[in-house]
Amino acid sequence: MMSAEHILFVSSVLLLISLLAANRAFRYGIPTLLLFLAVGMLAGSEGIGGIYFDSPVLAQFIGVVSLNFILFSGGLDTRWKAIQPVMWQGVVLSTAGVFVTAFSLGLFIYWLTNLSLIESLLLGSIVSSTDAAAVFSILRGKNLRLRGRLRPLLELESGSNDPMAYVLTISFLSLLVNQDQSAGRQVLLFLQQMALGALAGYLSGRYGRLLINKMQLGFEGLYPALTVALMLLVFSLTSIAGGNGFLAIYITAVMLANAELIHKNTIIKVFDGLAWIMQIVLFLTLGLLVFPSHIVPVLGIGILIALFQIIVSRPIGVFLSLLPFRMPLREIGFTSWVGLRGAVPIVFATYPLIAGIDKSDLIFNIVFAISVVSVLLQGTTIPFAARLFGVTENEAQSGPQNLSDIFDEETKTCMKEFVIPTGSTASGKKLLELNFPENALIAMIKRDGTYLIPGGNTTVKEGDIVVVIATNQEGLEQATASLSL
């Protein structure tokens, strides 16, 4: 039994290695989540770390908690104005699209393998939804400028289609465990899960806002903690009541994101950091759980299933879902390609393991192989696919000519646009090194025709056009001095 100190030491080392590897991987276009998974595998019982971890129950618990934070953070980043025009497309993709993908893939698996029809449909259901963590991190990390409303559609779909896959997974698993159950009962279970989940999400979003705004906590840092408590409460109560907790917390987060909320920016930033930590922990855990020697025998089958899903079942589901909305074929094609499978299917694959059904190990290992192939193949080629399908914006059309055009008149009263001149002492420094006043910040940078949302580690360069926003004129003057202008 390892002591608490040893567990913390190993955990911190794995986290540090993951972050260092991710920093390198991002520069070469490798999906960071795949690196987290690889670090977990290397640290596992068959890797150089030799850490033995074989607890599907604990892995599932970590996965469920992590998905709470990932989905909630994704919901907090969702703006109603962005998703409203694609709301129905997203809903259809998240329900009918997942259903068609699951069944078409399940039939292919039944034809390809010796699994029974129900087992094949269970496997198809487990990998039928796109992974929110993978989609959010890759789309935002690569800073793709997509035409029209493709980005909100893809993020809405990935954030809301896990509930459908979860219900299908539980339904087919129930049919395997209790073979006397009727299909009609499973339909009622599906309707109950979705209806209660949607209702709980709406009510918690509406009254959660009042709770957060009415609470007199005294410290700004306590409001993210209150939001975490609300999120976990909504998920657990909805699940206990027989509803879909994942759907409930996503709707809750979207409603909170589009409401007047005290300390909203703090809450969003805290959840963004927590979501990244949870993504790393989740992929490390799943990497530890898997035995690579068990993956090798099913790797060929996993690759075939993954390719069929990428080339056939996912495009069929997307095409049938979006055809009534008369979307251009190139946008439908790109949407089909951004169907990444990641941690969520692997978490769902722990349910058959815990239930102890026959061939549960086989199903888990195949799902793991499918997820790795999907992230590796699709995750690394999304920018190429965007250019191939012609869904990227031209540089000249990607934004306004002047950065100040982005902001409204009220904001402009304390805003100024600067050009970093040649020889400025600020050039080459990171924002956190500029000794910027507390009442001012750099809101945006235009560099070589590209718009950047800067962070503390963003480096200022000669020729950058920066927009500084301050609370008063004195803040602008101090910011000018910090930029050596």
C-alpha positions as CSV (number, residue, x, y, z in Angstrom):
1,M,0.0,0.0,0.0
2,M,1.5,3.3,-1.0
3,S,1.5,6.2,1.5
4,A,-0.3,9.4,0.8
5,E,3.0,11.1,0.2
6,H,4.0,8.6,-2.4
7,I,0.6,8.9,-4.2
8,L,0.9,12.7,-4.2
9,F,4.5,12.4,-5.5
10,V,3.6,10.0,-8.3
11,S,0.5,12.1,-9.2
12,S,2.5,15.4,-9.4
13,V,5.3,13.8,-11.5
14,L,2.8,12.4,-14.0
15,L,1.0,15.7,-14.2
16,L,4.2,17.6,-14.7
17,I,5.4,15.1,-17.4
18,S,2.0,15.4,-19.1
19,L,2.2,19.2,-19.2
20,L,5.7,19.2,-20.5
21,A,4.9,16.6,-23.2
22,A,1.7,18.5,-24.2
23,N,3.7,21.8,-24.6
24,R,6.0,20.0,-27.1
25,A,3.2,18.1,-28.8
26,F,1.1,21.2,-29.5
27,R,4.0,22.7,-31.5
28,Y,4.1,19.7,-33.8
29,G,0.3,19.3,-34.2
30,I,0.0,16.2,-32.0
31,P,-3.3,16.1,-30.0
32,T,-2.4,16.8,-26.4
33,L,-5.0,14.4,-25.1
34,L,-3.3,11.6,-26.9
35,L,-0.1,12.5,-25.1
36,F,-1.8,12.4,-21.7
37,L,-3.1,8.9,-22.6
38,A,0.4,7.8,-23.6
39,V,1.9,9.0,-20.4
40,G,-0.6,7.0,-18.4
41,M,0.2,3.9,-20.4
42,L,3.9,4.4,-20.0
43,A,3.4,4.8,-16.2
44,G,1.1,1.7,-16.0
45,S,1.8,-1.9,-15.1
46,E,3.2,-2.8,-18.5
47,G,5.1,0.5,-18.9
48,I,8.3,1.8,-17.5
49,G,6.5,3.2,-14.4
50,G,5.2,-0.2,-13.3
51,I,2.1,1.2,-11.6
52,Y,-0.5,-1.5,-11.3
53,F,-4.0,-0.1,-11.7
54,D,-6.9,-2.4,-12.5
55,S,-10.0,-0.8,-11.0
56,P,-12.8,-0.1,-13.5
57,V,-15.0,1.1,-10.6
58,L,-12.5,3.8,-9.6
59,A,-11.7,4.7,-13.2
60,Q,-15.4,5.1,-13.9
61,F,-15.9,7.3,-10.9
62,I,-12.9,9.5,-11.9
63,G,-14.3,9.6,-15.5
64,V,-17.8,10.6,-14.4
65,V,-16.5,13.4,-12.1
66,S,-14.1,14.6,-14.9
67,L,-16.9,14.6,-17.5
68,N,-18.9,16.8,-15.1
69,F,-16.3,19.5,-15.1
70,I,-15.5,19.2,-18.9
71,L,-19.1,19.4,-20.0
72,F,-19.9,22.2,-17.5
73,S,-16.9,24.2,-18.6
74,G,-17.9,23.7,-22.2
75,G,-21.4,24.9,-21.4
76,L,-20.0,28.0,-19.7
77,D,-18.1,28.9,-22.9
78,T,-21.2,28.6,-25.0
79,R,-22.9,31.8,-26.0
80,W,-26.6,31.7,-26.9
81,K,-26.2,34.1,-29.7
82,A,-23.7,31.8,-31.3
83,I,-25.7,28.6,-30.9
84,Q,-29.2,29.9,-31.5
85,P,-29.0,29.8,-35.3
86,V,-27.7,26.2,-35.2
87,M,-29.7,25.0,-32.2
88,W,-32.0,22.6,-34.1
89,Q,-29.1,21.3,-36.2
90,G,-27.2,20.6,-33.0
91,V,-30.2,18.9,-31.3
92,V,-30.8,16.6,-34.3
93,L,-27.1,15.7,-34.6
94,S,-26.9,15.0,-30.9
95,T,-29.9,12.6,-31.0
96,A,-30.8,11.3,-34.4
97,G,-27.2,11.5,-35.6
98,V,-25.9,9.5,-32.7
99,F,-28.7,7.0,-33.1
100,V,-28.0,6.4,-36.8
101,T,-24.2,6.2,-36.1
102,A,-24.7,3.7,-33.3
103,F,-27.0,1.4,-35.3
104,S,-25.1,1.4,-38.6
105,L,-21.8,0.8,-36.8
106,G,-23.4,-1.9,-34.6
107,L,-24.6,-3.7,-37.7
108,F,-21.1,-3.5,-39.2
109,I,-19.6,-4.9,-36.0
110,Y,-22.1,-7.7,-36.0
111,W,-21.1,-8.6,-39.6
112,L,-17.3,-8.3,-38.9
113,T,-17.0,-10.0,-35.5
114,N,-18.4,-12.9,-33.5
115,L,-20.2,-10.6,-31.1
116,S,-24.0,-11.1,-30.8
117,L,-26.3,-8.4,-32.2
118,I,-27.0,-6.8,-28.8
119,E,-23.3,-6.9,-28.0
120,S,-22.5,-5.3,-31.3
121,L,-25.1,-2.6,-30.8
122,L,-23.7,-2.0,-27.3
123,L,-20.2,-1.5,-28.8
124,G,-21.6,0.8,-31.5
125,S,-23.5,2.9,-28.9
126,I,-20.4,3.3,-26.7
127,V,-18.5,4.9,-29.5
128,S,-21.4,6.8,-31.1
129,S,-20.9,10.2,-29.6
130,T,-18.1,12.7,-30.3
131,D,-15.8,13.5,-27.3
132,A,-16.3,17.0,-25.9
133,A,-12.8,17.1,-24.3
134,A,-11.1,16.2,-27.6
135,V,-13.3,18.5,-29.8
136,F,-13.0,21.5,-27.5
137,S,-9.2,21.2,-27.0
138,I,-8.4,20.7,-30.7
139,L,-10.8,23.3,-32.2
140,R,-9.8,25.9,-29.7
141,G,-6.1,24.9,-29.5
142,K,-5.6,25.1,-33.2
143,N,-7.4,28.4,-33.4
144,L,-9.2,27.5,-36.6
145,R,-11.3,30.2,-38.2
146,L,-14.2,28.3,-39.6
147,R,-16.8,29.8,-42.0
148,G,-20.3,30.5,-40.8
149,R,-21.5,28.8,-37.7
150,L,-19.5,25.6,-38.0
151,R,-17.6,26.1,-34.7
152,P,-20.7,26.6,-32.5
153,L,-22.4,23.7,-34.2
154,L,-19.5,21.3,-33.6
155,E,-19.0,22.4,-30.0
156,L,-22.8,22.3,-29.3
157,E,-22.9,18.8,-30.7
158,S,-19.9,17.5,-28.8
159,G,-21.1,19.0,-25.6
160,S,-24.7,17.6,-25.9
161,N,-24.5,14.2,-27.6
162,D,-23.0,12.3,-24.7
163,P,-26.4,11.9,-23.0
164,M,-27.8,10.1,-26.1
165,A,-24.8,7.7,-26.3
166,Y,-25.1,7.1,-22.5
167,V,-28.7,6.2,-22.7
168,L,-28.1,3.8,-25.7
169,T,-25.2,2.2,-23.8
170,I,-27.3,1.7,-20.6
171,S,-30.2,0.4,-22.6
172,F,-28.3,-2.3,-24.5
173,L,-26.4,-3.2,-21.4
174,S,-29.7,-3.7,-19.6
175,L,-30.9,-6.0,-22.4
176,L,-27.7,-8.1,-22.0
177,V,-28.0,-8.3,-18.2
178,N,-31.8,-8.7,-18.1
179,Q,-32.7,-10.4,-21.3
180,D,-36.3,-10.5,-20.4
181,Q,-36.7,-6.8,-20.7
182,S,-38.7,-5.5,-23.7
183,A,-37.5,-3.0,-26.2
184,G,-40.5,-0.8,-25.3
185,R,-39.3,-0.5,-21.8
186,Q,-36.0,0.8,-23.1
187,V,-37.7,3.4,-25.2
188,L,-39.6,4.6,-22.1
189,L,-36.2,4.7,-20.2
190,F,-34.7,6.8,-23.0
191,L,-37.7,9.3,-22.9
192,Q,-37.5,9.5,-19.1
193,Q,-33.7,10.1,-19.1
194,M,-33.9,12.9,-21.7
195,A,-37.0,14.6,-20.4
196,L,-35.9,14.6,-16.7
197,G,-32.4,15.7,-17.7
198,A,-33.7,18.6,-19.8
199,L,-36.2,19.7,-17.1
200,A,-33.6,19.5,-14.3
201,G,-31.1,21.4,-16.4
202,Y,-33.6,24.2,-17.2
203,L,-34.7,24.5,-13.5
204,S,-31.2,24.4,-12.1
205,G,-30.0,27.0,-14.7
206,R,-32.9,29.3,-13.9
207,Y,-32.8,29.1,-10.1
208,G,-29.1,28.4,-9.9
209,R,-28.5,31.9,-11.2
210,L,-30.6,33.4,-8.4
211,L,-28.8,31.2,-5.8
212,I,-25.4,32.4,-7.0
213,N,-26.4,36.1,-7.2
214,K,-28.2,36.1,-3.9
215,M,-25.5,34.4,-1.8
216,Q,-23.5,36.8,0.3
217,L,-20.2,34.8,0.5
218,G,-17.9,37.7,1.1
219,F,-15.0,36.3,-1.0
220,E,-14.9,36.2,-4.8
221,G,-13.0,32.8,-4.7
222,L,-16.0,31.2,-3.0
223,Y,-18.3,31.7,-5.9
224,P,-16.6,29.1,-8.2
225,A,-16.8,26.7,-5.2
226,L,-20.5,27.4,-4.9
227,T,-20.9,26.7,-8.7
228,V,-19.0,23.4,-8.3
229,A,-21.4,22.4,-5.5
230,L,-24.4,23.3,-7.7
231,M,-23.0,21.3,-10.6
232,L,-22.4,18.1,-8.6
233,L,-25.8,18.5,-6.9
234,V,-27.7,18.8,-10.1
235,F,-25.9,15.8,-11.7
236,S,-26.4,13.5,-8.7
237,L,-30.0,14.4,-8.0
238,T,-30.9,14.1,-11.7
239,S,-29.3,10.7,-11.9
240,I,-30.9,9.5,-8.7
241,A,-34.3,10.6,-10.0
242,G,-33.8,8.6,-13.2
243,G,-32.8,11.5,-15.5
244,N,-29.7,12.1,-17.5
245,G,-27.2,14.0,-15.3
246,F,-24.8,14.9,-18.1
247,L,-27.6,16.6,-20.1
248,A,-28.8,18.4,-17.0
249,I,-25.4,20.0,-16.1
250,Y,-24.7,21.0,-19.7
251,I,-28.0,22.8,-20.0
252,T,-27.4,24.4,-16.6
253,A,-24.0,25.7,-17.7
254,V,-25.3,27.1,-20.9
255,M,-28.1,29.0,-19.1
256,L,-25.7,30.3,-16.5
257,A,-23.3,31.4,-19.3
258,N,-26.0,33.5,-20.9
259,A,-27.4,35.1,-17.7
260,E,-26.3,38.0,-15.6
261,L,-24.1,36.3,-13.0
262,I,-22.0,37.8,-10.2
263,H,-18.2,37.1,-10.7
264,K,-19.0,35.3,-14.0
265,N,-15.5,35.8,-15.4
266,T,-13.9,34.3,-12.3
267,I,-16.2,31.3,-12.4
268,I,-15.5,30.7,-16.1
269,K,-11.7,31.0,-15.7
270,V,-11.7,28.7,-12.7
271,F,-13.8,26.1,-14.5
272,D,-11.5,26.4,-17.6
273,G,-8.5,25.5,-15.4
274,L,-10.4,22.7,-13.6
275,A,-11.6,21.3,-16.9
276,W,-8.0,21.0,-18.2
277,I,-6.9,19.4,-15.0
278,M,-9.8,16.9,-15.2
279,Q,-9.0,16.1,-18.9
280,I,-5.4,15.3,-17.9
281,V,-6.4,13.2,-14.9
282,L,-9.0,11.4,-16.9
283,F,-6.7,10.4,-19.7
284,L,-3.9,9.5,-17.3
285,T,-6.3,7.3,-15.4
286,L,-7.6,5.6,-18.6
287,G,-4.0,5.1,-19.7
288,L,-3.1,3.4,-16.4
289,L,-6.2,1.2,-16.6
290,V,-5.4,-0.3,-20.0
291,F,-3.0,-3.1,-20.6
292,P,-1.3,-2.6,-24.0
293,S,-0.7,-6.3,-24.4
294,H,-4.5,-6.8,-24.4
295,I,-4.9,-4.1,-27.1
296,V,-2.5,-5.6,-29.7
297,P,-4.7,-8.7,-30.5
298,V,-7.7,-6.5,-31.2
299,L,-5.9,-3.6,-32.9
300,G,-6.7,-4.8,-36.4
301,I,-10.4,-5.1,-35.6
302,G,-10.3,-1.7,-33.8
303,I,-8.8,0.0,-36.8
304,L,-11.3,-1.5,-39.2
305,I,-14.2,-0.4,-37.0
306,A,-12.7,3.0,-36.5
307,L,-12.3,3.5,-40.3
308,F,-15.8,2.3,-41.0
309,Q,-17.1,4.8,-38.4
310,I,-15.0,7.6,-39.8
311,I,-15.8,6.9,-43.5
312,V,-19.3,5.4,-43.4
313,S,-21.4,5.5,-40.2
314,R,-20.5,9.0,-39.0
315,P,-21.0,10.6,-42.4
316,I,-24.4,8.8,-42.8
317,G,-25.6,10.0,-39.4
318,V,-24.4,13.6,-40.1
319,F,-25.8,13.7,-43.7
320,L,-29.2,12.4,-42.7
321,S,-29.3,14.8,-39.8
322,L,-28.3,17.9,-41.6
323,L,-29.8,17.3,-45.0
324,P,-33.2,18.8,-44.0
325,F,-31.4,22.1,-43.0
326,R,-29.9,22.5,-46.5
327,M,-26.4,22.9,-45.3
328,P,-23.7,23.0,-48.0
329,L,-22.2,19.6,-48.7
330,R,-18.7,20.8,-47.8
331,E,-19.9,21.9,-44.3
332,I,-21.6,18.5,-43.9
333,G,-18.4,16.8,-45.0
334,F,-16.2,18.7,-42.5
335,T,-18.7,18.1,-39.7
336,S,-18.5,14.4,-40.4
337,W,-14.7,14.5,-40.2
338,V,-14.8,16.3,-36.8
339,G,-16.3,13.3,-35.1
340,L,-13.5,12.6,-32.7
341,R,-13.7,9.8,-30.2
342,G,-11.7,10.2,-27.0
343,A,-12.1,9.6,-23.3
344,V,-15.9,9.4,-23.2
345,P,-16.2,6.1,-25.0
346,I,-13.5,4.6,-22.8
347,V,-15.4,5.7,-19.7
348,F,-18.6,4.3,-21.1
349,A,-16.8,1.0,-21.9
350,T,-16.2,0.6,-18.1
351,Y,-19.9,0.0,-17.6
352,P,-19.9,-3.5,-19.2
353,L,-16.7,-4.3,-17.2
354,I,-18.4,-3.4,-14.0
355,A,-21.6,-5.3,-15.0
356,G,-19.4,-8.4,-15.6
357,I,-21.0,-9.4,-18.9
358,D,-19.3,-11.8,-21.3
359,K,-16.7,-10.3,-23.6
360,S,-16.6,-7.1,-21.6
361,D,-12.8,-7.1,-21.7
362,L,-12.9,-7.5,-25.5
363,I,-15.4,-4.6,-25.8
364,F,-13.3,-2.4,-23.6
365,N,-10.1,-3.1,-25.6
366,I,-11.7,-2.5,-28.9
367,V,-13.2,0.8,-27.7
368,F,-9.8,1.9,-26.5
369,A,-8.3,1.1,-29.9
370,I,-11.1,3.0,-31.7
371,S,-10.6,6.1,-29.6
372,V,-6.8,6.1,-30.1
373,V,-7.2,5.7,-33.9
374,S,-9.8,8.5,-34.0
375,V,-7.8,11.0,-32.1
376,L,-4.6,10.2,-33.9
377,L,-6.1,10.2,-37.4
378,Q,-8.8,12.9,-37.2
379,G,-7.3,15.0,-34.5
380,T,-4.1,15.6,-36.5
381,T,-5.8,16.3,-39.8
382,I,-8.6,18.7,-38.8
383,P,-6.8,21.8,-40.2
384,F,-6.0,20.0,-43.4
385,A,-9.7,18.8,-43.6
386,A,-10.9,22.3,-43.1
387,R,-8.8,23.6,-46.0
388,L,-9.8,20.5,-48.1
389,F,-13.5,21.1,-47.6
390,G,-13.0,24.9,-48.1
391,V,-14.6,25.9,-44.8
392,T,-11.9,28.3,-43.5
393,E,-12.2,32.0,-43.6
394,N,-9.9,34.1,-45.7
395,E,-7.5,36.3,-43.8
396,A,-9.2,39.4,-45.3
397,Q,-12.6,38.2,-44.1
398,S,-11.5,36.9,-40.7
399,G,-12.2,40.1,-38.8
400,P,-12.6,43.9,-38.9
401,Q,-9.9,46.1,-40.2
402,N,-9.6,48.0,-36.9
403,L,-9.6,46.2,-33.6
404,S,-11.6,49.0,-32.0
405,D,-14.5,48.1,-34.3
406,I,-15.1,45.0,-32.1
407,F,-16.0,46.9,-29.0
408,D,-19.1,48.9,-28.3
409,E,-19.2,52.7,-27.6
410,E,-19.4,52.3,-23.8
411,T,-16.3,50.1,-23.8
412,K,-14.4,52.5,-26.1
413,T,-14.5,55.3,-23.5
414,C,-11.6,53.6,-21.7
415,M,-9.9,51.9,-24.6
416,K,-7.0,52.8,-26.8
417,E,-5.3,51.1,-29.7
418,F,-1.5,51.0,-29.8
419,V,1.1,49.9,-32.3
420,I,4.3,48.5,-30.8
421,P,7.1,50.5,-32.5
422,T,10.5,49.3,-33.5
423,G,12.9,49.5,-30.5
424,S,10.2,49.3,-27.9
425,T,11.4,47.8,-24.6
426,A,8.1,45.9,-24.4
427,S,9.0,44.0,-27.5
428,G,10.0,40.4,-26.8
429,K,8.5,40.4,-23.3
430,K,5.6,38.4,-22.0
431,L,2.5,40.2,-20.8
432,L,3.1,39.1,-17.3
433,E,6.6,40.8,-17.4
434,L,5.2,44.2,-18.5
435,N,4.3,45.4,-15.0
436,F,0.8,46.3,-16.3
437,P,-1.5,48.3,-13.9
438,E,-4.2,46.2,-12.2
439,N,-6.9,48.4,-13.7
440,A,-5.9,47.8,-17.3
441,L,-5.4,44.8,-19.6
442,I,-4.6,44.0,-23.2
443,A,-7.9,42.6,-24.6
444,M,-6.7,41.7,-28.1
445,I,-3.7,41.7,-30.4
446,K,-3.6,41.8,-34.2
447,R,-0.4,40.2,-35.6
448,D,0.2,39.5,-39.3
449,G,-3.5,39.7,-40.1
450,T,-4.4,37.3,-37.3
451,Y,-6.4,38.2,-34.1
452,L,-5.1,36.8,-30.9
453,I,-6.7,36.6,-27.4
454,P,-3.6,37.1,-25.3
455,G,-2.7,35.4,-22.0
456,G,0.0,36.1,-19.5
457,N,2.6,34.1,-21.5
458,T,1.8,35.8,-24.8
459,T,4.9,37.6,-26.1
460,V,4.6,41.2,-27.4
461,K,6.3,41.8,-30.8
462,E,7.3,44.8,-32.9
463,G,4.4,45.8,-35.2
464,D,1.7,44.3,-33.0
465,I,-1.5,46.2,-32.8
466,V,-2.8,46.0,-29.3
467,V,-6.1,47.1,-27.7
468,V,-5.8,48.2,-24.1
469,I,-9.0,48.5,-22.0
470,A,-8.8,50.2,-18.6
471,T,-11.3,51.3,-15.9
472,N,-10.2,55.0,-16.3
473,Q,-7.9,57.3,-18.1
474,E,-5.2,57.0,-15.5
475,G,-5.1,53.2,-16.2
476,L,-4.6,53.9,-19.9
477,E,-1.7,56.3,-19.1
478,Q,0.0,53.7,-16.9
479,A,-0.5,51.0,-19.6
480,T,1.1,53.3,-22.1
481,A,4.1,53.6,-19.8
482,S,4.3,49.9,-19.4
483,L,4.4,49.4,-23.2
484,S,7.2,52.1,-23.4
485,L,5.2,54.2,-25.9
